[in-house]
Amino acid sequence: MIGAAIRKDVQLLLRDRGALVSLFILPVVFMLAFGSMFRFGPSAGKPEPIAIWHVPGDPRGEAIVASLGKAEGFVAQPAASADEVRRLVAAEAVKAGLVIPPAPEKVELVIDLAAPMQVRGPLQGALTGVVMRAMSPIPIDAMPAMVEARSPPGIAKPLAGISSFQVTVPGNAVLFGFFISLTTAMAFVGERRTGTWRRLLAAPVPRWKALLSTLVPYFMVGVCQLAFLFAVGVVGFGMQIAGSVVGLVVLSLAVVYCAVSLGLLFAAIGGSEKQLGGIGSVVLLVMGMLGGCMVPRLVMPAFMKSIGMAVPHSWALEGYYAVLVREGTSLADLAPNVGVLLAFGTAFALLGLALFRFER
C-alpha cells in the first residue's frame, strides 16, 4: 500500500511539467545567467576597457598608459579628448576612465560615485594603484614587497583557479533546492482537493505511514534535483569539489530533509493552492535572500548577517561554499552545518505534525 502510494506520487510529479521545469531547468538558467554576469578570475574573459586621454607626448600620460597595460584585467581605450572620456563613462560605454592633464595637475579618475560600493570600490582602488605605480619616483618592481596576503589560522586554503560558477552554482542550488518544500505542500493540497488523501486515510494503514508515503517521493525528487544541479555544475560549468565528496552528499541530504520538512509545515498552515503559491514563494525567496543565495552575506550589514543565521539557507550555503571552495574540507568540518540543518528540519517537521489536520 505504501509503495503504491509512493509510486503514484512520483508518477504524478513526473507528469507535472511545470514543477519539473521549476525544479530542474529554471535553476540551470539562473546558474548560467548569474555565472555569466559575475565572472572573475581565470574565467573573466576580456579585460575591462578603461577610457584614457592624455596630451600627446606627455611622459606622465605615457607612463600611466604603460602601467595600465601591465595591470591584469584592464586594457587602455584611448579617447580623443577629456570630454570624450567623461562622455563614455556617463553613457556607461565603459565603467571608468582616466583624464591625465599636464603636470602638476591631478589625474582625474572618471567614475560614477553613486555606483554601489561593491562595484565601484575595487575598480577605484585598482586604478588608483595603477596611477601611483606609474608616478612613483622609485620603480615599484625594484622595491621589496610591503604587503603579503595570507589567510588567518583556522581557515583552509582556497581552491586555485576559482571561477564564478564555483560560487553561483551552490547559491542557486540552495535557493531552488528549497522550492521542493512548496511542491510538497502543493501535493497535500491537491490530494485533499481531489479526495485522494481521504481515500488514503481510509486504507488500513497507520496515519503516520500515509503521511510518510506522501513525503518520501519528494525527498527522492529533492535528492535527484541537487544531484542534477551539481552534476551540471561540474560537467557543464567546470565546477570543482575542493573537499570531501562524502561531505557534499551528506550535506545535500540534510538540505533536502530540511526542505521537505518545511514543505510539511507549509501544508499544515497553508490553505488553497493559490495561497500557497503566493505566500510560499515569497517566504522562500526572502529566506534565500537572507541566507545569501542572491546577495553574498559578506557584503550584508552586520544585523542582516545575524538575521540570516536564523534561516537554514545560510547554513547550507556556508557548508557548500566550504566543501566546494576550501581545500581539505572534511565531513567533520561540515558537521556543524549538517547538525543545524537537521535541527531546522526536525523543528519544521515537529511543528508541522503538531499543526497538521488529517481530516481537513
N, C-alpha and C positions, 0 to 999 in steps of 0.2 A: 504493500500500500504506500509506504513512504517513498520507495524507489520510483513508483509510478508517478507520484506527485512531483518528485524532483525532475523526472524526465519531462513531465508536462510543462513545468515552468521553464525549463531550458528550451524546449521547442517553441514555446510562445515568445520567449525573448529573441530567439534566432529569427523569428518571423517579423519582429518589430524593427524595421529598417531604420526608423528614426532613432531608436535607442542605440542601435549598433553604430550608427554614424556619430552620435554624440559621445559614445564611449571609446571608439577606436579611431575613426577618421578625423574628427574635429581636433583632438589633441595633437595629431601629427601635423595638421595645418598650422596650429598655433606654434608648435616647435619650430617649424620651418620659418614662419614669419618672425618670431622673436629671435631666433638664432641668426637670421639674416640681418635684422636691424641692429643687433648689439654685438657685432663681430669685433674681436680684438685678438691680439697675439698673433700666432702663426697664420690664422685664418683671416687676418684683417684685410687681405686683398690689396687694392690700390692704395698708395699713400694719400694722406689728406692734403689737398691743394691749399696753399696759403698765398693769397694775393700779395704782391710786394712791388713797391716802387722806390726808386732812389735816383738821385741826379746821376746822369751818365758820367762814368769815370770817377765817381766818388769812392775812395778806397774803403770808407766805413760801410757803405752800402754793399760793395762787392764782397767784403768780408762777411757780412751778415747773410748774404745770399749763399756763400760757400758753406757757412756754418749750418744753414737750414738744409742744404743738400746732404750734409753728413748726418743730420738728425733722422733717426729711424722713424718712419711713419709720416713724414712730411715731404712735400715737393713744392718748390717755388713756382708760382704762376705770375710771371711779370705782367705789370699793368702799365698803361700809357701815362697815367698821372696819379697823383694822390687822391683826387676826387674819384677816379675810376676804382681805386681800392675801396673807398668808402661806399661807392655805389654797389659794388659786388657783394660786400658784406650786408648792406641794407636789403638787397634783393635776395639774400640767402643763397647766392650762387656759390659762395664759399663761407666757411664758418668763421674765418678770421683773416686779417691782413696786417701787413707792416708798411708803414709810411716812414721813410728814412730821409729826413731833410739834411742839409749840410750841417756839419758840426759848428757850434756846440749845441744846437737844438736837440731836444729829446726825441728819441724814436717813438712814434705813435703806434700803439697796438690797437688796431681797429677790431672791436668785438662787441657783440650785444651784451651790455652789462646787465640786462634784465633776463638773460637766459638762465635756466636752472643751474645752480652752483655745481651739481654733479656733472654737468656738461661743460660749463664754462671754466671751472676751476682747473682741471687737468690741462686743458688747451692753453689757458692763460699762463699757467706755470711753466709749461714746456716751451712756449715761445719766448717767455722772459728769459729762460735759461739759454735758449739759442742766441738771443741778442747779447747776453752777458758773456757767453763763451767767445763770441766774435770780437767783443770790445775789450776783453781782458788784456791788460798790458803784458801779462805773462801767459804764454801758451798753456791752456788747461791741461793738455796731454802731458806736459813736462812737469806738472805739479803732482805730488803724492795724493792718493785718494783720501779725501777728508770724511767721507761718509760711506758706510758699508751697511747694506740692508740685510737684516737677519731676523728670522722668526724667533720669538721668545721660547724658553724651555717649556715643554709640555704641549707644544703644537707641532704636529707631524709635518714633514716636508711635503710641499705640494707637488703634484704630478707635473712633469715637464711637458711643455707644448700644449697647454690647456686651450681649447677652443671655446667659442661662445656657446656651442651646443652642449658642452660638458656641464654648463650651468643651467641653460634653459630647459633641457630635457627633464631633469628631476622636478623643476618648478612646475612645469605643465603636467607632468605625471601625477604629482600630488594634487594639483588643482582639479584635474579631471578624474583622477582616481576616486576622489570622494564623491563624485557625481553618481557613483553606483548606489549611494545611500538614497538619493532621490528616486532612482529607478526601482530600488527595493520597496520604498514607501508606495510608489505608484502601483506596484504589483498587488499590494494588500488592498488598496482602494479599488482596483479593477476587479479583484476576486470577490470583494464584497458587493460590488455593483452588479456583477453577473450571477451572483448566487453560488459561485464555486466554493467560496470559503464556508458557507453554511453547510454545503454537502460534505465538505471535508471534515467539519466538526461532527457531523452525524455518523461518520465512519467509526468503527470500533478501535480507535487508537487514542492514546492519551493526547491531551491538548498540546503539551509541550512538543510532542513529536510532529503534530500538524504544523506548529509554528516553525520548528526546525526545518521541516521539509520545504517551507517557502523561503527560508533564509539561505540554505545551503547552495542552491543554484546560483544565487547572486554572489555568494562568496567565491564560487568557482569561476564565474564570469569576471569578477574583480581581479582575481589572480591572473587569469588569461589576459586581461586588459593591460596590467602592469608589465607582464612578461612581453607582450606585444610591443608596448611603447619603448621599453628598454632595448628590445631587440632591434627595433627601427633605429633607435639612437646609436647603437653600436654599428650596425650594418650600413645604415643609410647616412648617418651624420658623423661617423668616426669617433663616437664617444668611447672613452676608455674606463675601465674599472680599476681604480688605484688600490683598493683594499680587498677585503675578503669577499669572494663571491657568495659564500655561505651567509655572511653577514648581510649582504644585499638581499638574499632570498628571505631570510628571517625578518628583516625589517619590512619587506614588502608584504609578507603575510600578516604582520602586525598592523600595517596600514589598512589592508583590506578588511581585517577583523573589526577595526575601529570604524571604518566607513559603513560596513553592513550593520553594525550595532547602532550607528547613528540613524540609519535608514529605519530600523525598528522603532526608534524614538520618534522619528518623523511620522511614521504610520500610526503611532499611538496618539499623537496630539493633533495630527492633520485632519482635514475634512475631505473635501472633494478633490478630484484630480486637478481642477483649475486652481484651487487654493494652494495645493502642494507645489504645483508647478511655479506659481508666482512667488510665494513666500520661501519655499525651499531653495530655489535658485539664488535668491538674494542672500539668504543666510550662508549658503556655501561660497558665494563669491566674496562676501565680507570676511568670512573665515580665511579664505585663501589670500585675500589682500593683507589681513593682519598677520598671517603666517609667513609672508614674504614670497608667495608664489608669483605675484605680479611686480612688486617693487622690493628690491633687496632690503632685508632688515638692517643691513649695515648703514644705510642712508636714512633710516627712520629716526625720528626723535626718541629720546630715552623712554618717555611714557608710552609711546606706541610699541616699542620693543617689549616693555613689561606686559602690556595688554596682549601682545602676540603670543606670549608664553602660555596664555590661557586657552589657546586653541590647539588641536592636535597637529594642524598643518605645519606649524613652526618646528615641532619636534621631528616630524617626518622629514621635512626639508633639510634640517641640520644633519640628520643621520645620513640622508642620501648624499649631501654635499661632502661629508667626511669620507664616506666609503668610495665616492667617485673621484674626489679631488686629492685627498691626502693619502700619501703612500703608507702602506703598512697598517691601515685601519683594520682592526680585527673585530670579531663578533663581541668580544669583551668590551671593546671601546664603544660599541653601539648599544650595549646593554641598557644604559640609562634611557636612551631614546625609545628602544623597544619596550622597556618597562612602563614608561609614561604612556605610550600608545595603547598598550594593553590595559592600563588603568583607565584611560579615557574610554576605551571600548567597553570595558566591564561596567563602568558607570553609566554609559549610554544604554547598555543592554538592561541593566537592573532598573533604571528609571523607565525605560520603555516597557518592560514587563509589568511594572507597578501601575502604569497608566493604560496599558493595552486592554481594550474591551473586546473580548472574544465574540460577544453576542451583538455587537453594534450592527 
